[in-house]
Amino acid sequence: MINIPSTKRYIWLPYSIFSILGNRLAFAAGAIAYGDKKVVYSGPVYSRLERNRNKKVVYFTNTGKGVISSDGNALKHFAIAGDDKNFRLGKR
């Protein structure tokens, strides 16, 4: 149980959440504090956008071995939002 100060509330979190959080923090420490370039500690981060005639190419950093779907296959479709905060479908 976790006591949330000034709320008189407690939250029960399964142990697995702490294990996942601990691993994520350890990976971040290895990458940030120790400069380990082999460790991917976060998800893909937008890098830049290139416009080529009738298409736009979006680049990301922190992709590890590439951006893949939860079933292990390459992405086929995804949505991305612009400055207007409207999502549009993208294709790989």
mmCIF file as gemmi writes it, N, C-alpha and C atoms, coordinates in Angstrom:
data_model
loop_
_atom_site.group_PDB
_atom_site.id
_atom_site.type_symbol
_atom_site.label_atom_id
_atom_site.label_alt_id
_atom_site.label_comp_id
_atom_site.label_asym_id
_atom_site.label_entity_id
_atom_site.label_seq_id
_atom_site.pdbx_PDB_ins_code
_atom_site.Cartn_x
_atom_site.Cartn_y
_atom_site.Cartn_z
_atom_site.occupancy
_atom_site.B_iso_or_equiv
_atom_site.pdbx_formal_charge
_atom_site.auth_seq_id
_atom_site.auth_asym_id
_atom_site.pdbx_PDB_model_num
ATOM 1 N N . MET Axp A 1 ? 0.833 -1.183 0 1 0 ? 1 A 1
ATOM 2 C CA . MET Axp A 1 ? 0 0 0 1 0 ? 1 A 1
ATOM 3 C C . MET Axp A 1 ? 0.88 1.249 0 1 0 ? 1 A 1
ATOM 4 N N . ILE Axp A 2 ? 0.426 2.24 -0.7 1 0 ? 2 A 1
ATOM 5 C CA . ILE Axp A 2 ? 1.128 3.52 -0.742 1 0 ? 2 A 1
ATOM 6 C C . ILE Axp A 2 ? 0.219 4.573 -0.136 1 0 ? 2 A 1
ATOM 7 N N . ASN Axp A 3 ? 0.751 5.331 0.823 1 0 ? 3 A 1
ATOM 8 C CA . ASN Axp A 3 ? 0.001 6.419 1.44 1 0 ? 3 A 1
ATOM 9 C C . ASN Axp A 3 ? 0.234 7.673 0.613 1 0 ? 3 A 1
ATOM 10 N N . ILE Axp A 4 ? -0.828 8.29 0.146 1 0 ? 4 A 1
ATOM 11 C CA . ILE Axp A 4 ? -0.71 9.53 -0.615 1 0 ? 4 A 1
ATOM 12 C C . ILE Axp A 4 ? -0.913 10.68 0.364 1 0 ? 4 A 1
ATOM 13 N N . PRO Axp A 5 ? 0.137 11.46 0.651 1 0 ? 5 A 1
ATOM 14 C CA . PRO Axp A 5 ? 0.053 12.528 1.645 1 0 ? 5 A 1
ATOM 15 C C . PRO Axp A 5 ? -1.095 13.504 1.377 1 0 ? 5 A 1
ATOM 16 N N . SER Axp A 6 ? -1.695 13.988 2.427 1 0 ? 6 A 1
ATOM 17 C CA . SER Axp A 6 ? -2.754 15.008 2.398 1 0 ? 6 A 1
ATOM 18 C C . SER Axp A 6 ? -4.032 14.541 1.701 1 0 ? 6 A 1
ATOM 19 N N . THR Axp A 7 ? -4.193 13.249 1.463 1 0 ? 7 A 1
ATOM 20 C CA . THR Axp A 7 ? -5.414 12.788 0.814 1 0 ? 7 A 1
ATOM 21 C C . THR Axp A 7 ? -6.168 11.76 1.644 1 0 ? 7 A 1
ATOM 22 N N . LYS Axp A 8 ? -5.509 11.204 2.648 1 0 ? 8 A 1
ATOM 23 C CA . LYS Axp A 8 ? -6.09 10.146 3.467 1 0 ? 8 A 1
ATOM 24 C C . LYS Axp A 8 ? -6.508 8.962 2.6 1 0 ? 8 A 1
ATOM 25 N N . ARG Axp A 9 ? -5.742 8.72 1.556 1 0 ? 9 A 1
ATOM 26 C CA . ARG Axp A 9 ? -6.041 7.614 0.658 1 0 ? 9 A 1
ATOM 27 C C . ARG Axp A 9 ? -4.826 6.715 0.527 1 0 ? 9 A 1
ATOM 28 N N . TYR Axp A 10 ? -5.122 5.469 0.299 1 0 ? 10 A 1
ATOM 29 C CA . TYR Axp A 10 ? -4.078 4.486 0.063 1 0 ? 10 A 1
ATOM 30 C C . TYR Axp A 10 ? -4.341 3.822 -1.281 1 0 ? 10 A 1
ATOM 31 N N . ILE Axp A 11 ? -3.277 3.504 -1.96 1 0 ? 11 A 1
ATOM 32 C CA . ILE Axp A 11 ? -3.393 2.812 -3.239 1 0 ? 11 A 1
ATOM 33 C C . ILE Axp A 11 ? -2.632 1.502 -3.127 1 0 ? 11 A 1
ATOM 34 N N . TRP Axp A 12 ? -3.255 0.433 -3.573 1 0 ? 12 A 1
ATOM 35 C CA . TRP Axp A 12 ? -2.575 -0.846 -3.617 1 0 ? 12 A 1
ATOM 36 C C . TRP Axp A 12 ? -2.086 -1.066 -5.035 1 0 ? 12 A 1
ATOM 37 N N . LEU Axp A 13 ? -0.786 -1.27 -5.176 1 0 ? 13 A 1
ATOM 38 C CA . LEU Axp A 13 ? -0.203 -1.556 -6.481 1 0 ? 13 A 1
ATOM 39 C C . LEU Axp A 13 ? 0.442 -2.933 -6.435 1 0 ? 13 A 1
ATOM 40 N N . PRO Axp A 14 ? 0.23 -3.723 -7.447 1 0 ? 14 A 1
ATOM 41 C CA . PRO Axp A 14 ? 0.855 -5.04 -7.452 1 0 ? 14 A 1
ATOM 42 C C . PRO Axp A 14 ? 2.373 -4.915 -7.514 1 0 ? 14 A 1
ATOM 43 N N . TYR Axp A 15 ? 3.058 -5.89 -6.942 1 0 ? 15 A 1
ATOM 44 C CA . TYR Axp A 15 ? 4.516 -5.872 -6.912 1 0 ? 15 A 1
ATOM 45 C C . TYR Axp A 15 ? 5.098 -5.731 -8.306 1 0 ? 15 A 1
ATOM 46 N N . SER Axp A 16 ? 4.468 -6.311 -9.303 1 0 ? 16 A 1
ATOM 47 C CA . SER Axp A 16 ? 5.013 -6.282 -10.658 1 0 ? 16 A 1
ATOM 48 C C . SER Axp A 16 ? 5.189 -4.853 -11.173 1 0 ? 16 A 1
ATOM 49 N N . ILE Axp A 17 ? 4.339 -3.934 -10.736 1 0 ? 17 A 1
ATOM 50 C CA . ILE Axp A 17 ? 4.478 -2.531 -11.147 1 0 ? 17 A 1
ATOM 51 C C . ILE Axp A 17 ? 5.803 -1.965 -10.662 1 0 ? 17 A 1
ATOM 52 N N . PHE Axp A 18 ? 6.172 -2.272 -9.407 1 0 ? 18 A 1
ATOM 53 C CA . PHE Axp A 18 ? 7.429 -1.768 -8.859 1 0 ? 18 A 1
ATOM 54 C C . PHE Axp A 18 ? 8.625 -2.398 -9.566 1 0 ? 18 A 1
ATOM 55 N N . SER Axp A 19 ? 8.487 -3.656 -9.939 1 0 ? 19 A 1
ATOM 56 C CA . SER Axp A 19 ? 9.55 -4.335 -10.656 1 0 ? 19 A 1
ATOM 57 C C . SER Axp A 19 ? 9.771 -3.69 -12.024 1 0 ? 19 A 1
ATOM 58 N N . ILE Axp A 20 ? 8.689 -3.414 -12.721 1 0 ? 20 A 1
ATOM 59 C CA . ILE Axp A 20 ? 8.775 -2.766 -14.033 1 0 ? 20 A 1
ATOM 60 C C . ILE Axp A 20 ? 9.366 -1.364 -13.898 1 0 ? 20 A 1
ATOM 61 N N . LEU Axp A 21 ? 8.884 -0.615 -12.918 1 0 ? 21 A 1
ATOM 62 C CA . LEU Axp A 21 ? 9.39 0.74 -12.693 1 0 ? 21 A 1
ATOM 63 C C . LEU Axp A 21 ? 10.864 0.714 -12.336 1 0 ? 21 A 1
ATOM 64 N N . GLY Axp A 22 ? 11.263 -0.211 -11.472 1 0 ? 22 A 1
ATOM 65 C CA . GLY Axp A 22 ? 12.668 -0.324 -11.083 1 0 ? 22 A 1
ATOM 66 C C . GLY Axp A 22 ? 13.56 -0.632 -12.269 1 0 ? 22 A 1
ATOM 67 N N . ASN Axp A 23 ? 13.119 -1.534 -13.125 1 0 ? 23 A 1
ATOM 68 C CA . ASN Axp A 23 ? 13.899 -1.859 -14.324 1 0 ? 23 A 1
ATOM 69 C C . ASN Axp A 23 ? 14.017 -0.657 -15.245 1 0 ? 23 A 1
ATOM 70 N N . ARG Axp A 24 ? 12.919 0.053 -15.44 1 0 ? 24 A 1
ATOM 71 C CA . ARG Axp A 24 ? 12.937 1.229 -16.32 1 0 ? 24 A 1
ATOM 72 C C . ARG Axp A 24 ? 13.902 2.289 -15.786 1 0 ? 24 A 1
ATOM 73 N N . LEU Axp A 25 ? 13.869 2.521 -14.468 1 0 ? 25 A 1
ATOM 74 C CA . LEU Axp A 25 ? 14.775 3.502 -13.859 1 0 ? 25 A 1
ATOM 75 C C . LEU Axp A 25 ? 16.231 3.06 -13.96 1 0 ? 25 A 1
ATOM 76 N N . ALA Axp A 26 ? 16.479 1.775 -13.804 1 0 ? 26 A 1
ATOM 77 C CA . ALA Axp A 26 ? 17.845 1.263 -13.929 1 0 ? 26 A 1
ATOM 78 C C . ALA Axp A 26 ? 18.365 1.443 -15.352 1 0 ? 26 A 1
ATOM 79 N N . PHE Axp A 27 ? 17.528 1.175 -16.345 1 0 ? 27 A 1
ATOM 80 C CA . PHE Axp A 27 ? 17.934 1.383 -17.733 1 0 ? 27 A 1
ATOM 81 C C . PHE Axp A 27 ? 18.224 2.86 -18.004 1 0 ? 27 A 1
ATOM 82 N N . ALA Axp A 28 ? 17.37 3.733 -17.482 1 0 ? 28 A 1
ATOM 83 C CA . ALA Axp A 28 ? 17.56 5.175 -17.669 1 0 ? 28 A 1
ATOM 84 C C . ALA Axp A 28 ? 18.87 5.617 -17.029 1 0 ? 28 A 1
ATOM 85 N N . ALA Axp A 29 ? 19.176 5.121 -15.834 1 0 ? 29 A 1
ATOM 86 C CA . ALA Axp A 29 ? 20.426 5.477 -15.162 1 0 ? 29 A 1
ATOM 87 C C . ALA Axp A 29 ? 21.621 5.021 -15.987 1 0 ? 29 A 1
ATOM 88 N N . GLY Axp A 30 ? 21.541 3.818 -16.527 1 0 ? 30 A 1
ATOM 89 C CA . GLY Axp A 30 ? 22.641 3.317 -17.344 1 0 ? 30 A 1
ATOM 90 C C . GLY Axp A 30 ? 22.873 4.165 -18.578 1 0 ? 30 A 1
ATOM 91 N N . ALA Axp A 31 ? 21.806 4.611 -19.197 1 0 ? 31 A 1
ATOM 92 C CA . ALA Axp A 31 ? 21.923 5.403 -20.424 1 0 ? 31 A 1
ATOM 93 C C . ALA Axp A 31 ? 22.294 6.852 -20.137 1 0 ? 31 A 1
ATOM 94 N N . ILE Axp A 32 ? 21.629 7.464 -19.167 1 0 ? 32 A 1
ATOM 95 C CA . ILE Axp A 32 ? 21.835 8.89 -18.906 1 0 ? 32 A 1
ATOM 96 C C . ILE Axp A 32 ? 23.094 9.143 -18.082 1 0 ? 32 A 1
ATOM 97 N N . ALA Axp A 33 ? 23.196 8.5 -16.937 1 0 ? 33 A 1
ATOM 98 C CA . ALA Axp A 33 ? 24.308 8.773 -16.023 1 0 ? 33 A 1
ATOM 99 C C . ALA Axp A 33 ? 25.623 8.181 -16.5 1 0 ? 33 A 1
ATOM 100 N N . TYR Axp A 34 ? 25.558 7.004 -17.13 1 0 ? 34 A 1
ATOM 101 C CA . TYR Axp A 34 ? 26.788 6.322 -17.507 1 0 ? 34 A 1
ATOM 102 C C . TYR Axp A 34 ? 27.047 6.321 -19.005 1 0 ? 34 A 1
ATOM 103 N N . GLY Axp A 35 ? 26.162 6.914 -19.78 1 0 ? 35 A 1
ATOM 104 C CA . GLY Axp A 35 ? 26.38 7.06 -21.214 1 0 ? 35 A 1
ATOM 105 C C . GLY Axp A 35 ? 26.345 5.767 -22.006 1 0 ? 35 A 1
ATOM 106 N N . ASP Axp A 36 ? 25.639 4.758 -21.516 1 0 ? 36 A 1
ATOM 107 C CA . ASP Axp A 36 ? 25.549 3.482 -22.22 1 0 ? 36 A 1
ATOM 108 C C . ASP Axp A 36 ? 24.624 3.632 -23.421 1 0 ? 36 A 1
ATOM 109 N N . LYS Axp A 37 ? 25.193 3.635 -24.612 1 0 ? 37 A 1
ATOM 110 C CA . LYS Axp A 37 ? 24.427 3.844 -25.846 1 0 ? 37 A 1
ATOM 111 C C . LYS Axp A 37 ? 23.643 2.606 -26.276 1 0 ? 37 A 1
ATOM 112 N N . LYS Axp A 38 ? 23.957 1.449 -25.692 1 0 ? 38 A 1
ATOM 113 C CA . LYS Axp A 38 ? 23.279 0.209 -26.071 1 0 ? 38 A 1
ATOM 114 C C . LYS Axp A 38 ? 21.907 0.076 -25.419 1 0 ? 38 A 1
ATOM 115 N N . VAL Axp A 39 ? 21.667 0.862 -24.384 1 0 ? 39 A 1
ATOM 116 C CA . VAL Axp A 39 ? 20.431 0.749 -23.616 1 0 ? 39 A 1
ATOM 117 C C . VAL Axp A 39 ? 19.358 1.661 -24.187 1 0 ? 39 A 1
ATOM 118 N N . VAL Axp A 40 ? 18.193 1.111 -24.477 1 0 ? 40 A 1
ATOM 119 C CA . VAL Axp A 40 ? 17.041 1.899 -24.889 1 0 ? 40 A 1
ATOM 120 C C . VAL Axp A 40 ? 16.1 1.945 -23.695 1 0 ? 40 A 1
ATOM 121 N N . TYR Axp A 41 ? 15.97 3.114 -23.073 1 0 ? 41 A 1
ATOM 122 C CA . TYR Axp A 41 ? 15.216 3.21 -21.819 1 0 ? 41 A 1
ATOM 123 C C . TYR Axp A 41 ? 13.874 3.902 -21.98 1 0 ? 41 A 1
ATOM 124 N N . SER Axp A 42 ? 13.573 4.395 -23.17 1 0 ? 42 A 1
ATOM 125 C CA . SER Axp A 42 ? 12.275 5.037 -23.387 1 0 ? 42 A 1
ATOM 126 C C . SER Axp A 42 ? 11.765 4.641 -24.765 1 0 ? 42 A 1
ATOM 127 N N . GLY Axp A 43 ? 10.561 5.033 -25.043 1 0 ? 43 A 1
ATOM 128 C CA . GLY Axp A 43 ? 9.986 4.747 -26.35 1 0 ? 43 A 1
ATOM 129 C C . GLY Axp A 43 ? 10.525 5.692 -27.407 1 0 ? 43 A 1
ATOM 130 N N . PRO Axp A 44 ? 10.08 5.511 -28.645 1 0 ? 44 A 1
ATOM 131 C CA . PRO Axp A 44 ? 10.537 6.386 -29.729 1 0 ? 44 A 1
ATOM 132 C C . PRO Axp A 44 ? 10.228 7.851 -29.445 1 0 ? 44 A 1
ATOM 133 N N . VAL Axp A 45 ? 11.174 8.713 -29.813 1 0 ? 45 A 1
ATOM 134 C CA . VAL Axp A 45 ? 11.03 10.156 -29.613 1 0 ? 45 A 1
ATOM 135 C C . VAL Axp A 45 ? 11.131 10.829 -30.98 1 0 ? 45 A 1
ATOM 136 N N . TYR Axp A 46 ? 10.197 11.706 -31.275 1 0 ? 46 A 1
ATOM 137 C CA . TYR Axp A 46 ? 10.195 12.432 -32.548 1 0 ? 46 A 1
ATOM 138 C C . TYR Axp A 46 ? 11.513 13.17 -32.728 1 0 ? 46 A 1
ATOM 139 N N . SER Axp A 47 ? 12.085 13.083 -33.92 1 0 ? 47 A 1
ATOM 140 C CA . SER Axp A 47 ? 13.338 13.746 -34.227 1 0 ? 47 A 1
ATOM 141 C C . SER Axp A 47 ? 13.147 14.873 -35.247 1 0 ? 47 A 1
ATOM 142 N N . ARG Axp A 48 ? 12.6 14.515 -36.412 1 0 ? 48 A 1
ATOM 143 C CA . ARG Axp A 48 ? 12.413 15.524 -37.459 1 0 ? 48 A 1
ATOM 144 C C . ARG Axp A 48 ? 11.412 15.048 -38.495 1 0 ? 48 A 1
ATOM 145 N N . LEU Axp A 49 ? 11.011 15.969 -39.351 1 0 ? 49 A 1
ATOM 146 C CA . LEU Axp A 49 ? 10.064 15.681 -40.427 1 0 ? 49 A 1
ATOM 147 C C . LEU Axp A 49 ? 10.662 16.18 -41.727 1 0 ? 49 A 1
ATOM 148 N N . GLU Axp A 50 ? 10.645 15.332 -42.747 1 0 ? 50 A 1
ATOM 149 C CA . GLU Axp A 50 ? 11.109 15.734 -44.076 1 0 ? 50 A 1
ATOM 150 C C . GLU Axp A 50 ? 9.943 15.635 -45.05 1 0 ? 50 A 1
ATOM 151 N N . ARG Axp A 51 ? 9.837 16.631 -45.913 1 0 ? 51 A 1
ATOM 152 C CA . ARG Axp A 51 ? 8.79 16.624 -46.933 1 0 ? 51 A 1
ATOM 153 C C . ARG Axp A 51 ? 9.414 16.264 -48.273 1 0 ? 51 A 1
ATOM 154 N N . ASN Axp A 52 ? 8.902 15.214 -48.903 1 0 ? 52 A 1
ATOM 155 C CA . ASN Axp A 52 ? 9.368 14.765 -50.216 1 0 ? 52 A 1
ATOM 156 C C . ASN Axp A 52 ? 8.176 14.721 -51.156 1 0 ? 52 A 1
ATOM 157 N N . ARG Axp A 53 ? 8.05 15.687 -52.018 1 0 ? 53 A 1
ATOM 158 C CA . ARG Axp A 53 ? 6.946 15.781 -52.972 1 0 ? 53 A 1
ATOM 159 C C . ARG Axp A 53 ? 5.6 15.592 -52.29 1 0 ? 53 A 1
ATOM 160 N N . ASN Axp A 54 ? 4.958 14.448 -52.514 1 0 ? 54 A 1
ATOM 161 C CA . ASN Axp A 54 ? 3.606 14.254 -51.984 1 0 ? 54 A 1
ATOM 162 C C . ASN Axp A 54 ? 3.571 13.427 -50.696 1 0 ? 54 A 1
ATOM 163 N N . LYS Axp A 55 ? 4.72 13.238 -50.052 1 0 ? 55 A 1
ATOM 164 C CA . LYS Axp A 55 ? 4.717 12.493 -48.794 1 0 ? 55 A 1
ATOM 165 C C . LYS Axp A 55 ? 5.603 13.175 -47.764 1 0 ? 55 A 1
ATOM 166 N N . LYS Axp A 56 ? 5.358 12.843 -46.517 1 0 ? 56 A 1
ATOM 167 C CA . LYS Axp A 56 ? 6.15 13.36 -45.403 1 0 ? 56 A 1
ATOM 168 C C . LYS Axp A 56 ? 6.777 12.174 -44.696 1 0 ? 56 A 1
ATOM 169 N N . VAL Axp A 57 ? 8.055 12.287 -44.359 1 0 ? 57 A 1
ATOM 170 C CA . VAL Axp A 57 ? 8.767 11.214 -43.684 1 0 ? 57 A 1
ATOM 171 C C . VAL Axp A 57 ? 9.108 11.69 -42.276 1 0 ? 57 A 1
ATOM 172 N N . VAL Axp A 58 ? 8.67 10.908 -41.277 1 0 ? 58 A 1
ATOM 173 C CA . VAL Axp A 58 ? 8.897 11.244 -39.878 1 0 ? 58 A 1
ATOM 174 C C . VAL Axp A 58 ? 10.035 10.382 -39.352 1 0 ? 58 A 1
ATOM 175 N N . TYR Axp A 59 ? 11.001 11.013 -38.684 1 0 ? 59 A 1
ATOM 176 C CA . TYR Axp A 59 ? 12.138 10.299 -38.116 1 0 ? 59 A 1
ATOM 177 C C . TYR Axp A 59 ? 12.055 10.319 -36.592 1 0 ? 59 A 1
ATOM 178 N N . PHE Axp A 60 ? 12.5 9.211 -35.983 1 0 ? 60 A 1
ATOM 179 C CA . PHE Axp A 60 ? 12.484 9.072 -34.532 1 0 ? 60 A 1
ATOM 180 C C . PHE Axp A 60 ? 13.869 8.666 -34.032 1 0 ? 60 A 1
ATOM 181 N N . THR Axp A 61 ? 14.159 9.007 -32.79 1 0 ? 61 A 1
ATOM 182 C CA . THR Axp A 61 ? 15.331 8.488 -32.092 1 0 ? 61 A 1
ATOM 183 C C . THR Axp A 61 ? 14.822 7.509 -31.034 1 0 ? 61 A 1
ATOM 184 N N . ASN Axp A 62 ? 15.736 6.845 -30.349 1 0 ? 62 A 1
ATOM 185 C CA . ASN Axp A 62 ? 15.389 5.855 -29.309 1 0 ? 62 A 1
ATOM 186 C C . ASN Axp A 62 ? 14.494 4.751 -29.861 1 0 ? 62 A 1
ATOM 187 N N . THR Axp A 63 ? 14.851 4.232 -31.013 1 0 ? 63 A 1
ATOM 188 C CA . THR Axp A 63 ? 14.035 3.175 -31.609 1 0 ? 63 A 1
ATOM 189 C C . THR Axp A 63 ? 14.598 1.778 -31.372 1 0 ? 63 A 1
ATOM 190 N N . GLY Axp A 64 ? 15.764 1.676 -30.764 1 0 ? 64 A 1
ATOM 191 C CA . GLY Axp A 64 ? 16.348 0.363 -30.513 1 0 ? 64 A 1
ATOM 192 C C . GLY Axp A 64 ? 16.558 -0.388 -31.807 1 0 ? 64 A 1
ATOM 193 N N . LYS Axp A 65 ? 15.894 -1.513 -31.959 1 0 ? 65 A 1
ATOM 194 C CA . LYS Axp A 65 ? 16.014 -2.323 -33.177 1 0 ? 65 A 1
ATOM 195 C C . LYS Axp A 65 ? 14.939 -1.968 -34.191 1 0 ? 65 A 1
ATOM 196 N N . GLY Axp A 66 ? 14.266 -0.852 -34.004 1 0 ? 66 A 1
ATOM 197 C CA . GLY Axp A 66 ? 13.228 -0.408 -34.919 1 0 ? 66 A 1
ATOM 198 C C . GLY Axp A 66 ? 11.894 -0.293 -34.217 1 0 ? 66 A 1
ATOM 199 N N . VAL Axp A 67 ? 10.996 0.421 -34.818 1 0 ? 67 A 1
ATOM 200 C CA . VAL Axp A 67 ? 9.661 0.583 -34.26 1 0 ? 67 A 1
ATOM 201 C C . VAL Axp A 67 ? 8.813 -0.598 -34.741 1 0 ? 67 A 1
ATOM 202 N N . ILE Axp A 68 ? 8.332 -1.384 -33.795 1 0 ? 68 A 1
ATOM 203 C CA . ILE Axp A 68 ? 7.53 -2.549 -34.144 1 0 ? 68 A 1
ATOM 204 C C . ILE Axp A 68 ? 6.242 -2.544 -33.335 1 0 ? 68 A 1
ATOM 205 N N . SER Axp A 69 ? 5.291 -3.319 -33.78 1 0 ? 69 A 1
ATOM 206 C CA . SER Axp A 69 ? 4.001 -3.408 -33.089 1 0 ? 69 A 1
ATOM 207 C C . SER Axp A 69 ? 4.1 -4.397 -31.931 1 0 ? 69 A 1
ATOM 208 N N . SER Axp A 70 ? 3.057 -4.468 -31.135 1 0 ? 70 A 1
ATOM 209 C CA . SER Axp A 70 ? 3.054 -5.358 -29.978 1 0 ? 70 A 1
ATOM 210 C C . SER Axp A 70 ? 3.11 -6.831 -30.364 1 0 ? 70 A 1
ATOM 211 N N . ASP Axp A 71 ? 2.745 -7.158 -31.607 1 0 ? 71 A 1
ATOM 212 C CA . ASP Axp A 71 ? 2.823 -8.556 -32.034 1 0 ? 71 A 1
ATOM 213 C C . ASP Axp A 71 ? 4.16 -8.881 -32.702 1 0 ? 71 A 1
ATOM 214 N N . GLY Axp A 72 ? 5.087 -7.912 -32.694 1 0 ? 72 A 1
ATOM 215 C CA . GLY Axp A 72 ? 6.426 -8.156 -33.213 1 0 ? 72 A 1
ATOM 216 C C . GLY Axp A 72 ? 6.618 -7.848 -34.679 1 0 ? 72 A 1
ATOM 217 N N . ASN Axp A 73 ? 5.569 -7.484 -35.362 1 0 ? 73 A 1
ATOM 218 C CA . ASN Axp A 73 ? 5.674 -7.149 -36.784 1 0 ? 73 A 1
ATOM 219 C C . ASN Axp A 73 ? 5.934 -5.657 -36.964 1 0 ? 73 A 1
ATOM 220 N N . ALA Axp A 74 ? 6.444 -5.298 -38.137 1 0 ? 74 A 1
ATOM 221 C CA . ALA Axp A 74 ? 6.659 -3.885 -38.441 1 0 ? 74 A 1
ATOM 222 C C . ALA Axp A 74 ? 5.326 -3.153 -38.486 1 0 ? 74 A 1
ATOM 223 N N . LEU Axp A 75 ? 5.352 -1.873 -38.165 1 0 ? 75 A 1
ATOM 224 C CA . LEU Axp A 75 ? 4.124 -1.079 -38.216 1 0 ? 75 A 1
ATOM 225 C C . LEU Axp A 75 ? 3.649 -0.947 -39.651 1 0 ? 75 A 1
ATOM 226 N N . LYS Axp A 76 ? 2.357 -1.038 -39.836 1 0 ? 76 A 1
ATOM 227 C CA . LYS Axp A 76 ? 1.77 -0.826 -41.157 1 0 ? 76 A 1
ATOM 228 C C . LYS Axp A 76 ? 1.039 0.505 -41.192 1 0 ? 76 A 1
ATOM 229 N N . HIS Axp A 77 ? 0.325 0.805 -40.134 1 0 ? 77 A 1
ATOM 230 C CA . HIS Axp A 77 ? -0.409 2.063 -40.042 1 0 ? 77 A 1
ATOM 231 C C . HIS Axp A 77 ? -0.276 2.619 -38.629 1 0 ? 77 A 1
ATOM 232 N N . PHE Axp A 78 ? -0.278 3.91 -38.52 1 0 ? 78 A 1
ATOM 233 C CA . PHE Axp A 78 ? -0.249 4.566 -37.227 1 0 ? 78 A 1
ATOM 234 C C . PHE Axp A 78 ? -0.838 5.954 -37.392 1 0 ? 78 A 1
ATOM 235 N N . ALA Axp A 79 ? -1.117 6.614 -36.295 1 0 ? 79 A 1
ATOM 236 C CA . ALA Axp A 79 ? -1.667 7.973 -36.35 1 0 ? 79 A 1
ATOM 237 C C . ALA Axp A 79 ? -0.665 8.937 -35.743 1 0 ? 79 A 1
ATOM 238 N N . ILE Axp A 80 ? -0.603 10.119 -36.309 1 0 ? 80 A 1
ATOM 239 C CA . ILE Axp A 80 ? 0.305 11.146 -35.807 1 0 ? 80 A 1
ATOM 240 C C . ILE Axp A 80 ? -0.414 12.489 -35.866 1 0 ? 80 A 1
ATOM 241 N N . ALA Axp A 81 ? -0.172 13.322 -34.861 1 0 ? 81 A 1
ATOM 242 C CA . ALA Axp A 81 ? -0.841 14.626 -34.778 1 0 ? 81 A 1
ATOM 243 C C . ALA Axp A 81 ? 0.146 15.732 -35.11 1 0 ? 81 A 1
ATOM 244 N N . GLY Axp A 82 ? -0.349 16.76 -35.761 1 0 ? 82 A 1
ATOM 245 C CA . GLY Axp A 82 ? 0.449 17.933 -36.069 1 0 ? 82 A 1
ATOM 246 C C . GLY Axp A 82 ? 0.246 19.008 -35.015 1 0 ? 82 A 1
ATOM 247 N N . ASP Axp A 83 ? 0.708 20.205 -35.311 1 0 ? 83 A 1
ATOM 248 C CA . ASP Axp A 83 ? 0.544 21.333 -34.387 1 0 ? 83 A 1
ATOM 249 C C . ASP Axp A 83 ? -0.922 21.634 -34.116 1 0 ? 83 A 1
ATOM 250 N N . ASP Axp A 84 ? -1.787 21.283 -35.067 1 0 ? 84 A 1
ATOM 251 C CA . ASP Axp A 84 ? -3.219 21.532 -34.9 1 0 ? 84 A 1
ATOM 252 C C . ASP Axp A 84 ? -3.889 20.504 -33.981 1 0 ? 84 A 1
ATOM 253 N N . LYS Axp A 85 ? -3.116 19.504 -33.529 1 0 ? 85 A 1
ATOM 254 C CA . LYS Axp A 85 ? -3.579 18.45 -32.62 1 0 ? 85 A 1
ATOM 255 C C . LYS Axp A 85 ? -4.647 17.546 -33.23 1 0 ? 85 A 1
ATOM 256 N N . ASN Axp A 86 ? -4.729 17.524 -34.542 1 0 ? 86 A 1
ATOM 257 C CA . ASN Axp A 86 ? -5.628 16.605 -35.245 1 0 ? 86 A 1
ATOM 258 C C . ASN Axp A 86 ? -4.806 15.418 -35.727 1 0 ? 86 A 1
ATOM 259 N N . PHE Axp A 87 ? -5.259 14.214 -35.394 1 0 ? 87 A 1
ATOM 260 C CA . PHE Axp A 87 ? -4.551 13.01 -35.791 1 0 ? 87 A 1
ATOM 261 C C . PHE Axp A 87 ? -4.877 12.634 -37.233 1 0 ? 87 A 1
ATOM 262 N N . ARG Axp A 88 ? -3.857 12.166 -37.921 1 0 ? 88 A 1
ATOM 263 C CA . ARG Axp A 88 ? -4.004 11.682 -39.287 1 0 ? 88 A 1
ATOM 264 C C . ARG Axp A 88 ? -3.323 10.334 -39.375 1 0 ? 88 A 1
ATOM 265 N N . LEU Axp A 89 ? -3.865 9.458 -40.21 1 0 ? 89 A 1
ATOM 266 C CA . LEU Axp A 89 ? -3.26 8.135 -40.376 1 0 ? 89 A 1
ATOM 267 C C . LEU Axp A 89 ? -1.975 8.242 -41.189 1 0 ? 89 A 1
ATOM 268 N N . GLY Axp A 90 ? -0.984 7.487 -40.766 1 0 ? 90 A 1
ATOM 269 C CA . GLY Axp A 90 ? 0.272 7.406 -41.478 1 0 ? 90 A 1
ATOM 270 C C . GLY Axp A 90 ? 0.494 5.991 -41.958 1 0 ? 90 A 1
ATOM 271 N N . LYS Axp A 91 ? 1.413 5.803 -42.863 1 0 ? 91 A 1
ATOM 272 C CA . LYS Axp A 91 ? 1.741 4.47 -43.368 1 0 ? 91 A 1
ATOM 273 C C . LYS Axp A 91 ? 3.24 4.295 -43.317 1 0 ? 91 A 1
ATOM 274 N N . ARG Axp A 92 ? 3.639 3.058 -43.146 1 0 ? 92 A 1
ATOM 275 C CA . ARG Axp A 92 ? 5.065 2.745 -43.127 1 0 ? 92 A 1
ATOM 276 C C . ARG Axp A 92 ? 5.536 2.567 -44.542 1 0 ? 92 A 1
